[in-house]
Amino acid sequence: LEGDVQALYKSNNNLIGTSTLVQGKKQDWIYRGRFSTQDFEDYQVPASEFSYNGYSLPIYNDRLKNTAGKERNFTVMTGVKKNWGYSTVTVSNFHQEAGLFVGAVGIPRSYQLDHDGSYSNIDIPRQQTNHLKVTSNSNILIGKRWVEIDLGYQRNQREEHSNPTAHGRQVGPYGTLEHGLDLQTVTANARYFLHSSENHMKVIGMQGQHQWHDWNGFAFLLPEFKSSNLGLFVYEEYSWANKFTVNGGLRFDAASRDIKGYSETNGEDFFQYNDDLNRTFYNFSGALGISYYPNENINTKINLGTSYRVPTANELSINGLHHGTFRYELGNSDLTSERGYQLDFIFNYQRKDFSFVLTPFASYINNFIYLSATNVFSSGLNPFLTAESGQIYQYLQHDAMFLGTEVAMEYHPIEELHWRAAYEYVYNYNLDTKLPLPFTPPGSLYTELEYGFDLDNKLIEGVHLGSNLKWVFDQNRVDRNERTTPGYWLLGFSTGIDFSLRHHTVMQVTFTAQNALDNKYFNHLS
């Protein structure tokens, strides 16, 4: 039997979080339970005003009003471990209630921005999310072979409440419910492992998923839809001479998208958000790889494969103001399946005091699906959104290529001193528009130095001190209608103490400072 309690505090919004874990084993039975909470107040920002459609509006006391919230989450698991394998059942639930800054939802009014005397209350506009998940995971041995079976059910319910008049609408039967989204998912995965010898393994499997989505509210975002996916695959692996391993696989996928059309009218205006859509997709994909490991220090791998991805219901049919991303998103019913061709290489060198990993990759994707900023505003598209001229982001499809790499190394000149460094970079190119793709992460370099030592003390087991530096480069390779983002660097520090009792670690206290010099920066992907 063991357990732990963790606590978290953030000064920016006075967030207080807790997480309590209990887990153990009794004979063949195992169990685990965790309960977590978070409560936070309105966010502080380094600004006293903001701009909305050319108007300057105040931010009182440098706090974004109505951005407080709370979370209550739990997970419980129980199962059995026997000689024949194991089987577990896990139930978890995520629940969050949070206010939405009035400047991000609807048309803000100055009187709505006045301080109401509390930084912790949750007012309208607000959102509520509840995600229930039930999963069963089993591994059953059959001689030298075994079967893995994963079954799951998920229900994601999200509500966004707002004042209809802030969106230029009349109060109706839905009251303040702007978006009520209800997505249910059933998943079944099975894999059968065949070991004919120590040097040969084969896996036959299937992956299946079915989703259905309902919605209500006074504003449209996603339609009702049903979505199904089924994949069948075979994977085989051979090893010889204790130096080589070859693996390969083939996969067949079938998918369907059944989307219900929706339109809106008030007697004067009419708008068709999306049409009825019933599409079916089929395709094959495969991959081949080889590993070479001449000694215990070196491991190299090269893989060549083709991938296949079906457009989601969201990409095909979304049409509305998405407050979660602060943009008007528009689907594209003409999207077809993506077909990708990838080549990746891995070089791994490792010894006791030093490790180095290099992972370059290259890919070409035919009909790549992506979300792109347009020069059109929603007021010119949707007559029911004349009051909110949000920029439209539409799903498009073009041929594209990707190149990139990750490099990581770690060095221990002495046992107590650890140095780590990592570099990553992605380059892409739209072969049709001759421009970069939007939302491309900039290159970055991260390095960390940590010194830790043990103490011959009955109470204090060890102490560690560390510092880190993250350097993010400028991102000037942007798509049309996308802003460039200047680079930045962040300095951080950390220190920690491990407390022990009877030679067992009973508590770890860690203090971390991120962005210790308080540099202002923008995340290009936000």
VENUR-V910254 format. One record per residue. RES is the residue in one letter. PHI is phi in whole degrees, -180 to 180 (none if undefined). PSI is psi as a letter, one per 20 degrees, with the letter a starting at -180 (NA if undefined). NEAR is the number of other C-alpha atoms within 12 Angstrom. Layout:
res->{RES,RES}
phi->{PHI,PHI}
psi->{PSI,PSI}
near->{NEAR,NEAR}
This chain:
res->{L,E,G,D,V,Q,A,L,Y,K,S,N,N,N,L,I,G,T,S,T,L,V,Q,G,K,K,Q,D,W,I,Y,R,G,R,F,S,T,Q,D,F,E,D,Y,Q,V,P,A,S,E,F,S,Y,N,G,Y,S,L,P,I,Y,N,D,R,L,K,N,T,A,G,K,E,R,N,F,T,V,M,T,G,V,K,K,N,W,G,Y,S,T,V,T,V,S,N,F,H,Q,E,A,G,L,F,V,G,A,V,G,I,P,R,S,Y,Q,L,D,H,D,G,S,Y,S,N,I,D,I,P,R,Q,Q,T,N,H,L,K,V,T,S,N,S,N,I,L,I,G,K,R,W,V,E,I,D,L,G,Y,Q,R,N,Q,R,E,E,H,S,N,P,T,A,H,G,R,Q,V,G,P,Y,G,T,L,E,H,G,L,D,L,Q,T,V,T,A,N,A,R,Y,F,L,H,S,S,E,N,H,M,K,V,I,G,M,Q,G,Q,H,Q,W,H,D,W,N,G,F,A,F,L,L,P,E,F,K,S,S,N,L,G,L,F,V,Y,E,E,Y,S,W,A,N,K,F,T,V,N,G,G,L,R,F,D,A,A,S,R,D,I,K,G,Y,S,E,T,N,G,E,D,F,F,Q,Y,N,D,D,L,N,R,T,F,Y,N,F,S,G,A,L,G,I,S,Y,Y,P,N,E,N,I,N,T,K,I,N,L,G,T,S,Y,R,V,P,T,A,N,E,L,S,I,N,G,L,H,H,G,T,F,R,Y,E,L,G,N,S,D,L,T,S,E,R,G,Y,Q,L,D,F,I,F,N,Y,Q,R,K,D,F,S,F,V,L,T,P,F,A,S,Y,I,N,N,F,I,Y,L,S,A,T,N,V,F,S,S,G,L,N,P,F,L,T,A,E,S,G,Q,I,Y,Q,Y,L,Q,H,D,A,M,F,L,G,T,E,V,A,M,E,Y,H,P,I,E,E,L,H,W,R,A,A,Y,E,Y,V,Y,N,Y,N,L,D,T,K,L,P,L,P,F,T,P,P,G,S,L,Y,T,E,L,E,Y,G,F,D,L,D,N,K,L,I,E,G,V,H,L,G,S,N,L,K,W,V,F,D,Q,N,R,V,D,R,N,E,R,T,T,P,G,Y,W,L,L,G,F,S,T,G,I,D,F,S,L,R,H,H,T,V,M,Q,V,T,F,T,A,Q,N,A,L,D,N,K,Y,F,N,H,L,S}
phi->{none,-150,-160,-153,-128,-119,-129,-138,-135,-126,-77,-60,-131,51,-74,-121,-126,-135,-148,-121,-122,-133,-149,-177,-146,-134,56,-92,-95,-121,-154,-156,-144,-139,-129,-129,-135,-146,-133,-144,-98,-59,-71,-92,-134,-83,-155,-113,-159,-144,-108,-136,51,88,-100,-99,-122,-83,-118,-75,57,57,-125,-79,-60,65,-116,-78,-176,-154,-134,-137,-130,-146,-146,-131,-138,-144,-175,-133,-120,-127,-64,-83,135,-148,-150,-133,-127,-126,-123,-138,-146,-110,-135,-136,-124,-150,-76,-119,-58,-62,-73,-106,-133,74,-93,-75,-117,-59,-66,-74,-95,-64,-66,-99,94,-142,-98,-117,-77,-114,-117,-84,-78,-151,-133,-136,-126,-134,-126,-101,-139,-126,-132,-126,-126,-133,-133,-117,-84,-132,67,-90,-114,-153,-121,-112,-129,-121,-123,-151,-135,-133,-136,-111,-117,-129,-123,-119,-109,-154,-82,-57,-66,-71,-112,73,-117,-88,-68,-130,-67,-85,63,-94,-76,-84,-131,-121,-109,-135,-116,-117,-136,-117,-130,-141,-127,-143,-137,-115,-100,-114,-108,-80,-162,-65,-104,-140,-140,-132,-127,-117,-154,-143,-134,-134,-151,-135,-127,-141,-127,-122,-150,-154,129,-86,-130,-95,-135,-124,-82,-70,-156,-126,-136,-133,-139,-141,-127,-121,-146,-136,-132,-136,-141,-124,-131,-155,61,55,-134,-129,-140,-117,-136,-159,-155,-128,-145,-118,-124,-133,-148,-137,-131,-115,-116,-91,-72,-148,-137,-137,-147,-123,96,-109,-109,-135,-144,-96,-70,-158,-94,-59,-143,-134,-124,-128,-130,-139,-172,-113,-148,-163,-154,-142,-143,-139,-118,-132,-135,-66,-151,-72,-96,-119,-143,-123,-142,-138,-132,-130,-155,-125,-123,-149,-139,-92,-62,-82,-61,-62,-68,-82,-139,-62,-161,171,-81,-98,-66,-64,-114,57,-161,-88,-110,-127,-78,-142,-72,-91,-62,-113,-73,-81,-132,-116,-130,-123,-134,-137,-134,-130,-122,-129,-118,-147,-137,-60,-110,-153,-143,-144,-132,-126,-136,-78,-149,-146,-151,-122,-122,-84,62,-65,-96,-152,-98,-126,-73,-109,-100,-110,-108,-63,-64,-85,-107,-111,-67,-89,-126,-64,-86,-130,-86,-74,-68,-88,-110,-117,-75,-122,-147,-145,-76,-147,-126,-131,-134,-178,-159,-128,-129,-138,-144,-144,-139,-123,-62,-134,-61,-83,-109,-124,-123,-128,-149,-147,-131,-143,-154,-129,-119,-137,-154,-84,-73,-94,-89,64,-128,-67,-83,-72,56,-93,-66,-74,-64,-149,-131,-130,-138,-145,-127,-137,-121,-132,-144,-91,-120,-84,-137,-69,-103,-102,-85,-165,-136,-136,-128,-151,-142,-146,-137,-118,-118,-106,-80,-59,-115,-103,-90,-128,-81,-60,66,-117,-80,-77,-133,-70,-76,-161,-138,-127,-108,-135,-136,-151,-150,-155,-131,-103,-101,-128,-146,55,67,-123,-69,-112,-159,-123,-115,-127,-118,-127,-117,-102,53,-63,-95,59,-76,-89,-154,-119,-88,-62,-83,-99}
psi->{p,r,r,q,p,q,q,p,p,p,h,g,k,l,p,p,q,q,p,p,p,p,q,a,p,o,d,i,p,q,q,q,p,p,p,q,q,p,p,q,a,q,q,q,q,l,q,j,r,r,p,o,l,i,q,p,q,q,o,p,k,k,p,o,p,l,j,r,a,q,q,o,q,q,p,q,q,q,a,q,o,a,h,i,b,r,p,q,p,p,p,q,p,p,p,p,p,q,q,p,p,h,i,i,o,a,o,q,q,h,h,i,i,q,p,j,i,p,j,i,q,o,a,p,q,r,q,p,p,p,o,p,p,p,q,p,p,q,o,p,p,n,c,j,r,r,p,p,p,p,q,q,p,q,o,o,p,p,p,p,p,r,o,h,h,i,j,k,r,q,p,a,h,i,c,j,o,g,p,o,p,o,p,q,p,p,q,p,p,p,p,o,p,o,n,h,r,h,j,p,q,q,p,p,r,q,p,q,q,p,q,p,p,q,q,r,r,i,q,q,g,p,r,p,r,p,p,q,p,p,p,p,q,p,p,q,p,q,q,q,j,k,h,q,p,p,q,q,q,q,p,p,q,q,q,q,o,o,p,p,q,p,r,q,q,j,h,g,q,p,p,o,g,q,r,p,p,o,q,q,q,q,r,q,r,r,q,p,q,p,q,p,n,h,a,i,h,p,p,q,q,p,p,p,r,p,r,p,p,q,q,r,h,g,h,h,i,q,n,r,o,n,h,h,i,l,q,p,p,p,r,o,i,j,q,a,q,q,o,q,p,q,p,q,q,p,p,o,p,p,a,h,j,q,q,p,p,p,m,q,q,q,q,p,o,p,l,p,p,r,p,p,p,r,k,q,q,h,h,i,g,o,i,j,k,h,i,n,m,q,p,p,p,q,p,r,o,r,q,q,q,p,q,r,q,p,p,q,q,p,p,n,h,r,h,i,p,p,p,q,q,q,p,q,p,p,p,r,p,o,i,g,i,k,r,r,q,r,l,p,p,q,q,q,p,p,q,p,p,p,p,q,q,q,p,m,q,h,g,o,g,r,q,q,p,r,q,q,p,p,o,p,r,q,n,i,n,r,r,p,j,p,q,r,p,q,r,r,q,p,p,q,q,q,q,q,p,p,q,q,o,l,k,p,p,i,p,p,p,p,p,p,o,q,l,h,j,l,q,p,r,p,o,h,i,NA}
near->{15,18,19,22,20,22,22,22,20,21,16,20,27,23,26,24,25,23,23,24,23,22,22,20,17,14,12,18,20,25,28,28,27,28,27,29,27,29,30,31,30,37,30,25,20,18,18,18,20,25,17,21,17,8,14,16,24,26,31,27,22,22,31,36,43,39,38,36,35,32,28,27,29,28,29,27,28,28,28,25,22,17,13,18,23,25,29,30,28,29,28,29,28,29,29,30,34,36,36,34,34,36,34,33,38,37,32,33,22,21,16,26,28,22,21,18,13,18,30,28,25,29,30,33,38,36,36,33,30,28,29,27,30,28,30,29,29,30,27,26,22,16,14,17,23,25,29,29,29,29,26,30,27,30,29,30,29,32,36,40,36,37,32,30,25,27,32,22,25,18,19,15,12,22,22,29,28,40,36,32,33,30,32,30,29,28,29,28,28,29,28,28,28,26,22,16,15,17,20,19,26,28,28,28,29,29,29,29,27,26,30,29,31,25,29,27,28,31,42,36,37,39,40,32,36,32,35,33,33,28,31,29,28,28,28,29,29,25,21,19,14,17,21,23,28,30,30,27,28,27,27,27,28,29,31,28,34,30,33,28,24,26,23,20,14,12,7,9,14,15,23,22,33,31,24,22,25,22,27,23,27,23,26,26,29,28,29,27,29,28,28,27,25,18,16,15,20,22,28,30,30,30,29,26,30,30,29,33,29,34,35,34,40,35,33,41,37,36,37,42,40,29,29,23,18,23,31,37,39,38,34,29,32,21,30,28,33,30,30,30,29,29,29,30,29,27,27,30,27,23,18,15,20,23,26,27,29,27,30,29,30,27,30,30,32,27,28,35,35,33,32,36,27,23,18,21,26,28,21,19,26,32,26,32,31,20,24,35,29,35,30,32,34,33,33,32,31,29,29,32,30,29,25,27,26,27,29,29,28,27,25,21,17,15,16,20,22,27,28,30,27,28,27,27,26,28,30,30,28,31,20,18,17,17,24,32,36,36,29,34,29,31,30,28,26,29,29,28,27,29,26,25,23,20,17,13,16,17,21,25,26,28,27,28,25,29,29,30,28,28,27,28,28,24,30,24,29,28,25,22,21,26,21,24,24,20,24,26,28,28,25,27,26,26,24,25,24,26,24,22,15,12,17,16,20,21,22,24,23,22,21,21,22,20,21,18,15,14,17,16,20,21,22,25,16,16}
